Amino acid sequence: MVILVMATSVQSQGGLKAGFYSSSCPGAEAIVRSTVESHFKKDPTVAAGLLRLHFHDCFVQGCDGSVLIAGSSAERSALPNLGLRGFEVIDDAKTQLEASCPGVVSCADILALAARDSVDLSDGPSWQVPTGRRDGRVSSSQGLNLPSPLDSVTVQRQKFAAKGLDDHDLVTLVGAHTIGQTDCQFFRYRLYNFTTTGNADPSISQSFLAQLQTLCPKDGDGTKRVALDIDSQNKFDVSFFKNVRDGKGVLESDQRLWEDAATRNIVQNYAGTIRGLLGFRFDFEFPKAMIKMSSIEVKTGSDGEIRKICSKFN
């Protein structure tokens, strides 16, 4: 396990600081960690679910736990969020935290900590998470501008830039696809009728195309799950970048990163040429990008509230 301590300037982004609960709830981070670990032992795919949940939270109204609110008009009922999972892990951690430190730890912070723990448990890096986020009081299924698997690099770049994230952050954070799965329905169009002549997406390597067509037949089950990183689905490593370099990106948005000069350069760097040599670089850059992302539009001080139950406002 690599523990990375970032410079203090990074640590205090947006009024957050590492160890925010060290006196108000000293066991907070350990409680979140043990909760994530117990769920992870039963199902390692929950790690990717929690990482994605945090990402989707931060991209809509900032990292304020708005994605956790239940209800038909709430954020999590919006179309891009219907596949989100891991809510029960956050609820479980919250129940335990309320028992030991009532009204102290926010749901937004639990989610940020759980995302870090998920990466660490999947053999990725660990880092100190700046905490002190407060929970938002708004959650709406309207007007979400989340990245989509259909997005070109230009569109991805615009969506990330709107949140203060640059090309380097974009490629680094998409590297989270080294763990996790998607459904056949989100990429099957690339395998059969992608071009006007009815052929597959030419950016998919031939051998990989055959593999994907076997996994996702033309008229098969669209909800069938397929790993985003075919080589090591539950291991947080750089093989995702090697796959993109080799025409083995599952989602169109991932594969497109190889076709834009700026993003291609970053993918190439992470993929490395000498095995293992540059893998460490991703281990170092991913925490930095996560700290930056997890401080998007955060609510601190007296803004927002500390929810008692993560799925509903106080």
C-alpha distance (Angstrom), angle and dihedral (degrees) to the residues before:
residue distance angle dihedral
M1 . . .
V2 3.78 . .
I3 3.80 114.5 .
L4 3.76 110.9 -161.9
V5 3.76 120.6 -161.6
M6 3.78 110.1 -159.9
A7 3.77 126.5 -152.6
T8 3.80 113.9 -82.0
S9 3.81 91.2 -111.4
V10 3.80 88.6 65.9
Q11 3.79 92.0 42.5
S12 3.78 95.5 61.9
Q13 3.78 99.9 48.2
G14 3.78 115.3 153.7
G15 3.79 94.4 -6.0
L16 3.82 93.2 -55.6
K17 3.78 123.4 126.3
A18 3.78 136.9 -170.7
G19 3.80 111.8 -104.3
F20 3.81 94.4 21.7
Y21 3.83 90.1 154.7
S22 3.80 97.1 43.1
S23 3.80 92.5 115.6
S24 3.84 103.7 19.1
C25 3.83 94.6 50.5
P26 3.81 110.3 -0.3
G27 3.81 94.8 -179.6
A28 3.82 95.3 50.2
E29 3.80 99.3 105.7
A30 3.82 92.9 42.2
I31 3.83 90.7 52.1
V32 3.82 91.9 51.4
R33 3.80 90.9 46.1
S34 3.81 95.2 50.9
T35 3.81 91.2 46.4
V36 3.81 92.7 51.2
E37 3.79 89.9 45.4
S38 3.81 94.5 53.1
H39 3.81 92.0 50.6
F40 3.83 91.1 43.3
K41 3.82 91.4 54.1
K42 3.80 89.7 57.2
D43 3.81 94.1 43.4
P44 3.82 121.9 7.1
T45 3.82 91.4 -168.2
V46 3.83 88.6 72.8
A47 3.83 87.9 77.3
A48 3.79 92.7 70.0
G49 3.80 89.0 44.1
L50 3.82 92.2 57.2
L51 3.80 93.4 45.0
R52 3.79 90.6 52.1
L53 3.81 91.9 45.4
H54 3.83 90.2 57.1
F55 3.81 91.6 46.7
H56 3.82 92.5 50.5
D57 3.81 89.8 47.1
C58 3.82 93.1 52.9
F59 3.81 94.8 46.8
V60 3.82 93.0 58.6
Q61 3.83 116.3 57.4
G62 3.78 90.7 -25.6
C63 3.82 129.9 -78.9
D64 3.80 95.7 -41.6
G65 3.80 105.4 124.5
S66 3.82 91.2 -105.0
V67 3.82 90.5 134.8
L68 3.83 90.2 61.9
I69 3.82 95.9 63.5
A70 3.82 113.5 107.6
G71 3.80 123.1 -139.3
S72 3.79 141.2 97.3
S73 3.82 93.8 -96.4
A74 3.82 95.2 39.1
E75 3.81 125.6 108.7
R76 3.77 95.2 -100.4
S77 3.83 90.9 59.7
A78 3.82 92.0 61.5
L79 3.81 115.5 110.3
P80 3.86 97.2 -108.5
N81 3.81 89.7 51.8
L82 3.80 100.5 49.8
G83 3.81 92.3 97.2
L84 3.81 95.3 50.5
R85 3.78 116.8 124.0
G86 3.80 141.5 175.4
F87 3.81 96.4 73.3
E88 3.82 90.9 127.2
V89 3.82 90.9 58.4
I90 3.82 91.5 55.3
D91 3.83 91.2 45.7
D92 3.79 90.7 49.3
A93 3.83 92.7 50.8
K94 3.81 90.8 45.9
T95 3.82 92.3 52.9
Q96 3.81 90.2 53.5
L97 3.81 93.4 45.1
E98 3.81 92.1 49.6
A99 3.80 88.5 53.6
S100 3.80 93.1 54.0
C101 3.84 103.1 29.4
P102 3.82 110.4 14.6
G103 3.80 116.5 -153.2
V104 3.80 95.8 -0.4
V105 3.82 112.3 96.7
S106 3.81 118.6 60.3
C107 3.79 124.0 -135.3
A108 3.82 88.8 -127.9
D109 3.83 89.8 59.5
I110 3.82 92.5 45.5
L111 3.81 87.8 55.7
A112 3.83 93.4 48.2
L113 3.81 90.8 49.3
A114 3.81 93.1 45.3
A115 3.83 90.2 52.6
R116 3.81 90.5 54.0
D117 3.82 92.1 46.3
S118 3.82 90.2 49.6
V119 3.81 91.7 56.5
D120 3.79 91.8 46.0
L121 3.82 93.0 49.4
S122 3.82 89.5 50.3
D123 3.85 89.8 60.3
G124 3.79 92.6 -97.1
P125 3.81 127.6 125.2
S126 3.79 125.1 -70.9
W127 3.79 127.1 -143.0
Q128 3.79 142.4 175.9
V129 3.79 108.6 -89.5
P130 3.81 114.4 -143.4
T131 3.84 105.5 -131.0
G132 3.80 138.4 -170.7
R133 3.82 99.8 99.0
R134 3.81 116.7 150.7
D135 3.78 124.9 -145.2
G136 3.80 118.8 -102.4
R137 3.79 124.2 -123.4
V138 3.82 97.0 -143.9
S139 3.80 129.8 72.2
S140 3.79 120.4 166.5
S141 3.79 133.4 169.9
Q142 3.82 89.6 -146.7
G143 3.80 129.1 92.6
L144 3.81 100.9 12.7
N145 3.80 113.3 164.1
L146 3.79 98.7 -166.4
P147 3.81 122.7 158.2
S148 3.81 113.4 -98.1
P149 3.83 131.6 -151.8
L150 3.83 87.1 -119.4
D151 3.81 94.4 58.4
S152 3.79 121.9 120.7
V153 3.81 117.0 -136.6
T154 3.82 88.8 -102.0
V155 3.81 91.4 57.4
Q156 3.81 93.1 42.5
R157 3.81 89.1 50.5
Q158 3.83 91.4 51.6
K159 3.80 93.2 49.3
F160 3.81 93.0 48.9
A161 3.81 93.9 42.9
A162 3.81 89.2 54.1
K163 3.81 86.0 63.4
G164 3.80 94.5 45.7
L165 3.80 94.6 -100.1
D166 3.82 122.2 132.8
D167 3.83 134.2 -154.1
H168 3.79 91.9 -83.2
D169 3.82 91.4 53.0
L170 3.81 90.4 45.3
V171 3.80 96.0 54.9
T172 3.80 92.8 39.3
L173 3.82 93.9 51.5
V174 3.81 93.4 44.2
G175 3.81 83.6 57.5
A176 3.82 84.7 77.4
H177 3.82 82.8 83.5
T178 3.81 85.3 81.7
I179 3.83 82.0 91.8
G180 3.77 128.6 38.3
Q181 3.77 141.5 43.1
T182 3.77 142.0 -103.3
D183 3.82 134.6 -157.5
C184 3.80 124.0 -101.0
Q185 3.81 88.5 -120.6
F186 3.82 91.2 67.6
F187 3.79 96.6 59.9
R188 3.82 107.9 13.2
Y189 3.83 90.7 101.2
R190 3.83 87.0 68.0
L191 3.81 91.7 59.9
Y192 3.78 102.8 53.6
N193 3.79 122.0 10.9
F194 3.78 102.4 18.9
T195 3.80 98.8 126.1
T196 3.80 127.3 46.9
T197 3.81 87.4 -108.8
G198 3.82 90.1 59.5
N199 3.79 97.3 -107.7
A200 3.80 131.7 133.5
D201 3.82 124.5 -92.5
P202 3.84 102.3 -75.2
S203 3.81 91.2 -142.5
I204 3.84 90.7 70.3
S205 3.80 113.1 93.0
Q206 3.83 111.8 -115.6
S207 3.79 96.7 -120.5
F208 3.81 91.1 47.3
L209 3.81 91.4 48.4
A210 3.81 90.2 58.6
Q211 3.81 89.7 48.8
L212 3.82 92.7 51.1
Q213 3.81 93.1 45.2
T214 3.81 88.5 54.8
L215 3.81 90.8 50.3
C216 3.82 93.3 43.9
P217 3.82 113.4 31.1
K218 3.80 115.8 -161.9
D219 3.80 94.9 -104.3
G220 3.81 97.5 24.5
D221 3.81 130.9 117.2
G222 3.81 109.5 -54.0
T223 3.79 92.4 -157.7
K224 3.81 94.4 59.2
R225 3.82 110.5 125.9
V226 3.80 122.0 -122.4
A227 3.82 127.4 -177.3
L228 3.82 115.6 -109.1
D229 3.81 89.0 -146.3
I230 3.79 103.0 42.4
D231 3.82 93.8 -167.7
S232 3.81 102.1 53.4
Q233 3.78 112.6 5.8
N234 3.81 97.7 173.9
K235 3.80 98.5 36.0
F236 3.80 121.0 88.3
D237 3.80 101.7 -137.3
V238 3.82 144.0 120.5
S239 3.81 97.0 -89.7
F240 3.82 88.9 101.1
F241 3.83 89.2 66.0
K242 3.81 92.0 46.8
N243 3.80 88.1 52.8
V244 3.81 92.4 52.1
R245 3.81 89.3 49.0
D246 3.81 90.2 50.4
G247 3.83 97.1 47.9
K248 3.81 93.1 -101.9
G249 3.79 101.2 118.1
V250 3.81 108.9 131.5
L251 3.81 98.9 -155.8
E252 3.79 118.8 57.9
S253 3.83 90.7 -132.5
D254 3.83 89.8 56.7
Q255 3.80 95.2 47.6
R256 3.83 91.7 47.9
L257 3.82 89.1 65.5
W258 3.81 86.3 76.8
E259 3.80 93.5 57.0
D260 3.81 99.4 56.5
A261 3.82 113.3 77.4
A262 3.81 96.0 -136.6
T263 3.81 97.9 46.3
R264 3.80 92.4 39.3
N265 3.79 90.0 59.0
I266 3.82 91.2 55.3
V267 3.84 92.7 45.8
Q268 3.81 89.2 50.2
N269 3.78 91.0 51.0
Y270 3.79 93.3 52.1
A271 3.81 93.9 42.7
G272 3.80 88.1 55.9
T273 3.76 128.1 -168.0
I274 3.77 99.8 -121.7
R275 3.77 112.3 59.4
G276 3.78 113.2 -106.7
L277 3.79 95.8 -4.5
L278 3.79 96.9 101.6
G279 3.78 96.2 26.2
F280 3.78 87.8 89.1
R281 3.76 89.8 58.1
F282 3.82 91.7 64.1
D283 3.82 88.1 46.8
F284 3.79 87.8 57.2
E285 3.82 98.9 40.6
F286 3.80 97.9 44.9
P287 3.84 94.4 64.3
K288 3.81 90.7 48.6
A289 3.82 91.6 51.9
M290 3.82 90.9 45.9
I291 3.81 92.7 51.7
K292 3.80 88.4 50.9
M293 3.82 93.8 46.9
S294 3.79 94.0 44.7
S295 3.80 91.2 58.0
I296 3.84 95.3 56.1
E297 3.82 110.0 134.7
V298 3.80 92.9 -26.8
K299 3.78 121.8 -178.2
T300 3.80 114.0 -131.6
G301 3.80 140.3 163.7
S302 3.79 109.4 19.9
D303 3.83 96.2 -15.5
G304 3.80 116.6 113.4
E305 3.79 121.1 -10.9
I306 3.80 144.1 -93.7
R307 3.80 104.2 -104.0
K308 3.79 118.9 -138.6
I309 3.82 91.3 -154.0
C310 3.80 116.6 28.1
S311 3.80 95.8 -141.9
K312 3.80 95.5 56.1
F313 3.79 139.7 43.9
N314 3.80 117.4 -111.7
